[in-house]
Amino acid sequence: MDGKTRANIHAGLEVLIVLKQDQATGNTTKGVVKDILTNSSTHPHGIKVRLESGEVGRVKEILSRT
């Protein structure tokens, strides 16, 4: 499942995100959502989140539904 719809994302969800510095390469970082930072219901590049590790990026893929 992709991360373009805010309703699909919630705290505690395991996701793959692309960090700002990795946008050119598309490298992803795996982590657990702590906060949702995007206010709109959808975003074409993915919903921006903060992981429990403190990293911020846009969700590219949702790995687990917890």
Number of C-alpha atoms within 10 A of each C-alpha: 12 16 23 20 16 20 10 15 21 16 15 16 17 20 25 22 31 24 18 12 10 13 13 9 8 13 12 18 17 15 19 22 24 19 17 17 14 14 10 9 11 15 16 8 13 20 26 23 25 20 24 14 10 13 16 21 23 25 28 21 18 18 15 11 12 8
